[in-house]
Amino acid sequence: MVQRFAMLSMLMGIAFCLTALHADDEKKPVKDEPAAKSEKKEEAKFAAKCPVSGENASKEQSAKYKEKDVYFCCEKCKAAFEAESAKYAEKANHQLVQTKQFRQTKCPLTGGKVNKEQSVKVSDVKVTFCCEKCKGAMEAASKEEQLTKIFAEEVFAKSFEPRKADEGKGKGKGKKNESDAESK
């Protein structure tokens, strides 16, 4: 009887180990999985808000703006933007920087050279300033005031410029200015 119990226990242990090994094999990635993960990472990297509704934007809904692309959550918002782009300019300009299609070149408050030590996050975009005084003024402003003071048409035109097609797409490619404002 003891011998049967020992044999049964050993068989059950072997069966358990085989089941566990088989389960581990199922979890191992198939050769195509890294490509799928890469696509998911690419989708996860795109994070822009619709300038009309404030909802998450989609790469499938876009319109040309300042020779770049602005993204929307739906066709209705795209149409509203195309009808009155000036009404949504601040948020569209913000999105151009957020999606790394434009880069910061000067302090938005003074037009001076930026100091990368003096920066503030403005709706997920890192904006740099020339000095502590400009940085402090922006930190004291409300979120809406920050958007206006940095991304209004006149300020945006003097402080930001479009990136070249190969700029910012990996290390060693394109010329990158130390003073670039980047989203993180």
C-alpha positions as CSV (number, residue, x, y, z in Angstrom):
1,M,0.0,0.0,0.0
2,V,2.8,2.4,0.9
3,Q,4.5,1.5,-2.3
4,R,1.4,2.3,-4.4
5,F,1.0,5.6,-2.6
6,A,4.6,6.6,-3.3
7,M,4.3,5.6,-7.0
8,L,1.0,7.6,-7.3
9,S,2.7,10.6,-5.7
10,M,5.6,10.4,-8.0
11,L,3.3,10.2,-11.1
12,M,1.3,13.1,-9.9
13,G,4.5,15.1,-9.4
14,I,5.7,14.3,-12.9
15,A,2.3,15.3,-14.4
16,F,2.4,18.6,-12.5
17,C,5.9,19.4,-13.7
18,L,5.0,18.6,-17.3
19,T,2.0,20.8,-17.1
20,A,4.1,23.6,-15.7
21,L,6.7,23.2,-18.4
22,H,4.0,23.2,-21.1
23,A,2.5,26.4,-19.6
24,D,5.9,28.1,-19.7
25,D,6.3,27.2,-23.4
26,E,3.0,28.8,-24.2
27,K,4.1,32.1,-22.6
28,K,7.3,32.3,-24.7
29,P,7.0,34.8,-27.4
30,V,6.6,33.7,-31.0
31,K,8.9,35.2,-33.6
32,D,6.1,37.6,-34.7
33,E,5.4,38.9,-31.2
34,P,8.2,41.4,-31.1
35,A,6.8,43.1,-34.2
36,A,3.4,43.2,-32.5
37,K,4.9,44.7,-29.3
38,S,6.8,47.3,-31.4
39,E,3.5,48.3,-33.1
40,K,1.8,48.6,-29.6
41,K,4.8,50.8,-28.4
42,E,4.4,53.0,-31.5
43,E,0.7,53.4,-30.8
44,A,1.4,54.1,-27.1
45,K,4.0,56.8,-28.0
46,F,1.3,58.8,-29.8
47,A,-0.4,60.8,-27.2
48,A,-2.1,64.0,-28.4
49,K,-5.3,65.7,-27.4
50,C,-7.8,66.9,-29.9
51,P,-7.5,70.8,-30.0
52,V,-11.3,71.1,-30.4
53,S,-12.7,68.6,-27.8
54,G,-9.7,67.9,-25.6
55,E,-10.3,64.1,-26.1
56,N,-7.5,61.7,-27.1
57,A,-6.6,62.3,-30.8
58,S,-6.2,59.7,-33.4
59,K,-3.6,59.5,-36.2
60,E,-6.4,58.6,-38.6
61,Q,-8.1,62.0,-38.2
62,S,-5.7,64.8,-39.2
63,A,-5.5,68.1,-41.1
64,K,-2.6,70.1,-42.4
65,Y,-1.8,73.1,-40.3
66,K,1.4,75.2,-40.6
67,E,2.6,72.6,-43.1
68,K,2.4,69.8,-40.4
69,D,-0.4,67.6,-39.1
70,V,-2.8,68.4,-36.4
71,Y,-4.7,65.4,-35.0
72,F,-8.4,65.1,-33.9
73,C,-10.6,62.6,-32.1
74,C,-13.2,62.5,-34.8
75,E,-14.3,63.9,-38.2
76,K,-16.6,66.4,-36.6
77,C,-13.8,68.1,-34.7
78,K,-11.6,68.0,-37.8
79,A,-14.3,69.9,-39.7
80,A,-14.8,72.4,-36.9
81,F,-11.0,73.1,-36.9
82,E,-10.9,73.5,-40.6
83,A,-13.8,76.0,-40.5
84,E,-12.2,78.1,-37.7
85,S,-8.6,77.2,-37.2
86,A,-7.8,80.5,-35.5
87,K,-10.2,79.7,-32.7
88,Y,-8.2,76.6,-31.8
89,A,-4.7,77.9,-32.7
90,E,-3.2,77.8,-29.2
91,K,-4.2,74.2,-28.6
92,A,-3.1,73.2,-32.2
93,N,0.2,75.0,-31.7
94,H,0.7,73.1,-28.4
95,Q,-0.1,69.8,-30.2
96,L,2.5,70.6,-32.9
97,V,5.2,70.8,-30.1
98,Q,3.7,67.9,-28.2
99,T,3.9,65.6,-31.3
100,K,7.5,66.9,-31.9
101,Q,6.7,68.5,-35.2
102,F,7.8,71.9,-33.9
103,R,10.7,72.7,-31.5
104,Q,11.3,75.6,-29.2
105,T,14.2,77.9,-30.2
106,K,13.7,81.0,-27.9
107,C,12.2,82.0,-24.6
108,P,8.4,82.6,-25.2
109,L,8.3,85.5,-22.8
110,T,11.4,87.5,-23.9
111,G,12.5,86.0,-27.2
112,G,15.9,85.4,-25.6
113,K,18.2,82.4,-25.6
114,V,16.8,79.6,-23.5
115,N,18.5,78.0,-20.5
116,K,17.7,74.3,-20.2
117,E,17.9,74.6,-16.4
118,Q,14.8,76.9,-16.4
119,S,11.9,74.8,-17.6
120,V,8.3,74.2,-16.8
121,K,5.9,71.4,-18.0
122,V,2.9,73.0,-19.7
123,S,0.3,70.4,-20.5
124,D,2.9,67.6,-20.9
125,V,5.3,69.7,-22.9
126,K,8.6,70.9,-21.5
127,V,9.0,74.6,-22.2
128,T,12.3,76.3,-21.4
129,F,12.9,79.9,-20.5
130,C,15.8,82.3,-20.5
131,C,15.9,83.0,-16.7
132,E,14.4,82.1,-13.4
133,K,12.1,85.2,-13.5
134,C,10.4,84.0,-16.7
135,K,10.1,80.5,-15.4
136,G,8.6,81.8,-12.2
137,A,6.1,83.9,-14.1
138,M,4.9,80.8,-16.0
139,E,4.7,78.7,-12.9
140,A,2.5,81.3,-11.2
141,A,0.1,81.3,-14.2
142,S,-3.0,79.2,-14.5
143,K,-3.0,76.3,-17.1
144,E,-5.1,78.4,-19.5
145,E,-2.8,81.4,-19.1
146,Q,0.2,79.2,-19.7
147,L,-1.3,78.0,-23.0
148,T,-2.0,81.6,-24.1
149,K,1.4,83.0,-23.0
150,I,3.3,80.3,-24.8
151,F,1.3,79.0,-27.7
152,A,-0.7,82.1,-28.9
153,E,0.1,82.8,-32.6
154,E,2.4,85.8,-32.2
155,V,4.4,84.1,-29.3
156,F,4.5,80.8,-31.1
157,A,5.8,82.3,-34.3
158,K,8.8,83.9,-32.5
159,S,9.7,81.0,-30.2
160,F,9.1,77.8,-32.1
161,E,10.0,76.5,-35.6
162,P,9.1,73.4,-37.6
163,R,11.4,70.4,-37.3
164,K,12.9,69.0,-40.5
165,A,11.7,65.6,-41.6
166,D,14.7,63.7,-40.2
167,E,15.2,65.8,-37.1
168,G,14.4,64.2,-33.7
169,K,13.9,60.7,-35.0
170,G,16.7,59.0,-33.2
171,K,20.2,59.6,-32.0
172,G,22.6,60.9,-34.5
173,K,20.0,61.9,-37.0
174,G,19.3,65.5,-37.8
175,K,20.6,68.5,-36.0
176,K,19.3,69.0,-32.5
177,N,19.4,72.2,-30.6
178,E,20.1,72.0,-26.9
179,S,17.3,74.4,-26.3
180,D,14.6,72.3,-27.8
181,A,11.4,72.0,-25.8
182,E,10.4,68.4,-25.8
183,S,7.4,66.6,-24.5
184,K,7.9,63.7,-22.1
